[in-house]
Amino acid sequence: MTRRLAEVAKKVGVSEATVSRVLNGKPGVSDATRQSVLTALDVLGYERPTQLRGERARLVGLVLPELQNPIFPAFAEVIGGALAQLGLTPVLCTQTKGGVSEADYVELLLQQQVSGVVFAGGLYAQADAPHDHYRRLADRSIPVVLVNAAIEHLGFPAVSCDDTVAVEQAWRHLASLGHERIGLVLGPGDHVPSARKLTAARALAEDLPDAHVARAIFSIEGGHAAASRLIDRGVTGIICASDPLALGAVRAARRKGLDVPGQISVVGYDDSAFMNCTEPPLTTVRQPIEAMGRAAVELLNAQIGGTAVPAEELLFEPELVVRGSTAQAPRD
């Protein structure tokens, strides 16, 4: 007990006597200090006293599928900073293959009495994935915001980059360069953002052959394998559903002895960190990460404050960033 008092007091910058008064529910402590002590308990992993467990902590879960794709650390930086400005402490939860699952993290966050959860990429975007843990959050009335397209009927507000506009920008760019055989490297068939991208592509090219659509796991290796199939089918322009997929497509072309962009043009999606430093620098469609992240936090904070937020999706406009991985289509 003495050690706990000392650690919490040091974390908050108050005396052990002040911490003791908070833990025992005694008067003489400001609301701000009381809240800081309770948050410190949560952060340090100590259980709150029984009489205080009914109150939610000033903690917010930030659940990400991975950190290898630079887009997710970028979202974490924006969302974490915006939460901190509001006096909320982000708790980063990153899934690992064969390790802690999204559902496990939700259980841990519920145990910590979190004020809310932001999901930036996750199982909510896959129609065939398990979704029971989202219903648990809804049943407990925990504020939740989703970043990028989700399956229907979850009932949470979301902020998304407009996949339709993203594909339109990329497709028209390649078409303007003379590419007639354009292919897509997308995520799994049940992945909602990928499904939206495919719908947009089919609207632009009603005769888009199935052979010009390749599915992949979201990784450089997945992009390499999928793009290799498209190149073998005669595609000269490739639109990818993420920047790592696009880097894999560039590698696939080179392994076949083809020049990028002289013979194969590649467009990514996200404009994540260092895409201007690749060789060639990657043409990509930029997600407005700053605006999306701040909007997600505003929606979450409104819910935490008791304001009803419609379970709608806010669509944000992407921006095509033209660099060196696209060029005029090769002449037959």
N, C-alpha and C positions, 0 to 999 in steps of 0.2 A: 504493500500500500504506500509506504514512504517513498519507494523508488518511483511508483507511478506518479505521485504528487510532484516529485522533483522533475521528472521528465516533462510532464505537461506544463508545469510552471515555466520551465526553461523554454519550451516551444512557444508559449504565448507571450512570455516576457512579463509575467506577474509573479506575485509571491505564492508560496505553497499554501498559505492561509486563505488566499483568494480562491485557489483551486478547490480547497476543502469546502469553502462556503458554497461554491457552485454544486459540488457533488452531493452535498447534504441538503440542497434546496433552501439555504438560508439567505436572508435579505442582505442588502449592502453591496451588491455587485451590479454594475450596469448591464443592460441587455447585450450590448456589443461585446463586453468582456465575457459574459456568460456564454454567448454563442461561440466565441473564439475558443474557450475552454472545451466545449462540447465537440467542436470540430477537431481540435487537437487530439482528443480522446480517440476519435474515429481514425484520424490519420495514423496515429501511433499503434493502432490495433487493439486498444483497450475497450472492453465492454462498458457501455454506459450503465450507471446505476439503474435499478429496475424502474424507479419512478420517472426516469428521464428517457426511457427507451421508446416511448410513444411518439416522441418528437423526431422529425426527420433532420438529419445532419445537413450541413451546408456543403455536402459532397455531391458531385455529379459524375456519373459514369460516362466515360467516353470509350465506346466499344469499336474497335477496328479489326478488320480481318487479317491484316499483316502490316509490316513496316518496310518490307523490301521494295514495294512499289512506292516511289517518292511522293505520289499524290496523297497517301495517307498520313505520313508525317507532316505534310503541308497543311492538311485539314486539321490535324491535331494542334499544330502551332496556332492557327487562327482561332479555333474554337476554345482551346485552353486559355489563350490570352484574353479573349472576350469574357469567359467565365470568371477569370481572376479579377477583372475590372469590376465585376458585380459582387465581389466578395464570396464567390463560389469556388470550391476547390475541385479541379478535375481529377478523376481517378482513371488512369489509362489502362484499358483492358485489351490486350492484343492476343488474338487466337493463335494457337500453334498447332501444327499438324500432329495428331496423335496425343495432344496435350489437353489443356483446358479449353472447353468448348464455349460457344456463345451462351448456351443455356447455363453452364456452370458459372460463368461470370455474372449472369443475371441473378442467380441464387445468392452469390456472394454480395452483390450490390444491395439486394433486398435485405440481407442480414445487417448491412451497414446503415440501414435506414436512409438511403440516398434521397436527395431532393428530386432527382430526375436522371434521365439517361439520354444521351445522344448516340445514335448508331450511324457511323459513316462507312457504308459498305457492309454487307452482312447477309444473313440467310433470308432476311425480309425481301431481298431482290430475286430470290429463287423460288419458283412456284412449287417445286417438288421437295423442298427442304422442310424440316420440322419447324413449326411456328408456335408451339405451345407456350414457350417462355415469353413470347410477346403478349399472349393472352393473360399470363400471370401478372405482368406489369399493368395491363389494362384493368384487371380485376382489382388490383390494389390501388388503382387511381394514381399511379406514378406518372408524372409528366414525361413524355417521350417525344423526340423529334428524329425523323429519319432523313439521311442525306442521300439523295439520288433514288431513282425510281424503285417503288415497292410493289409487291403484289396487291391486289385489291382486297378490300374489306378488313384490313388491319385496324383502321380507324385512328391512325396517328397522323398529325401534320407532317409534311415533308418539304424539303427544299431540293430541287433537282436542276441539273443542267439539261437544257432542251435537246434530247437526243435527235429529234427530227431535224432541227435546224443544223445541228452538228454534221449530220450526214449530207444534208443539202449543200452546206458550204464545201465540204471535202469533195463531194461528187462533182459539183459544178467546177471546182478548181481543176480537177483532173480532166474533165470533159473539155474545158477551155484550152487545155494543153494538147488536145487531140487524142486523148485516150478513149478508145471505144470498148475495149475489153477490161472492165473494171471489176475487181473482186473484193470481197469482204472477209476479214478475219474477226470472228465474233466469239463471245463467251458461250457457255452451254445453252442448250435449247430452251431451258426453263428460266434463263436469266432475263429479267424484265428489260433493263436498258438495252441489251443486245437485241431483244425482240423488237423494241421500238426502232432501233437503227435499221433492222432488216425491213420493217414495214415502210420506213421512209425511203430506203433504197428501191424497193419494189414500186413505190409511187413514182419515182424518178425514171425508172427503167422497167416498164411493165414486162419486158421479155428477159429479165435477169435470170440466167440459167441457175439451177440449183448447184451445178458444178462450180459456179463462181462464188459460192458461199461456203466457207470452211469454219468449223468450230474448234475451239481450243481452250485449254485451261489458261488462266491469266498469268502467263510467265513468258520470259524470253524463249524458253525451250518450246512452249506451246505455240508461240508465234512462228518460230522457225519451222516446226512440223507442218502447221496449217498453210503457211505461205508457200512452202515447198510444193504442196499439192496444187495450189492455185497457179504457180508459175508453170508447172508441168502441163496445165490445161490451157496455157496461152495467155493468161492475164498479164497486162503490162502496167496496170495501176492498182494498188492495194490500199484499201481503207481499213484501218485496224481500230478495235474497240478500246485500246489502251496504248500508252507509249511503250511499255515492255513488249507487248505483242509486236509493235512496229519495229522495235530494235531486233526482234527475232526474225521479222520479215527481211530486214536489210541483210542480216547474217545469212539467211537462206539463199538470197539472190547471189551473194558473193561466193557461197560454197558451190554454186552452180556455174561460177565463172562469169556472172553477169554484172554489169556496172549499174550502180545506183547513184544518180538518177538516169544515166544515159539509156539504159534498157528497161529498167524497172523503177517506177515511182512509188513511193510509200508515204502514207499519211497516218500519223498517230492520233491519239486522243488523250487529252488532259493538259498538255504542256507542263509536265512535271519538271522538277529540278534537273538541270544539266542537259536538257534536250537540245540546247543551243551549242553544246560542247561536243556532241557526238560527231562522227565522221561518216557521211556528211551530216551537218546540223539538220535536225528532224523537222519537217513540215508537220504541223499538228493542229488540232482544234483545242483551244484553251478553255478550260473550265474557269469561271470567275470565283476562285476559291475564297477570296477575302469576303466578297459580298454574300456568298452562300453560307459561309461559316458564321458570319455575324447575324445573318437572318435566322439561322438555326438556334443560336443562343437567345435571340430576342423572343422567338416563339417559345422556347423552353422557359425562360424567365417569366414570361407572361403567365404561363400555366402554374409555375411555382407560386406566383403572387395571387393565384385564385381567379385569373381571368380566363374565361372560356375561349378556346382557340379552335376554329373550324378544322376538321380533319381533311384539309385540302392540300394540294401540291402547288407550291410556288415554283414556276419555271423561270430559270435564269438563262439569258442569252449567251451562247459561247462565241468565241472569236477565232477565226482561222488565222494561224500564224505561218506564213510562207517562208520556208528556209531552203536548204539545199538538197532535200531528199526527193524533190519532185521537179520534173522537167518535161519538155516536149516529148510526146510519144515517139518511139522509134519508127522509122519508115520500114514497111514490109519489103 
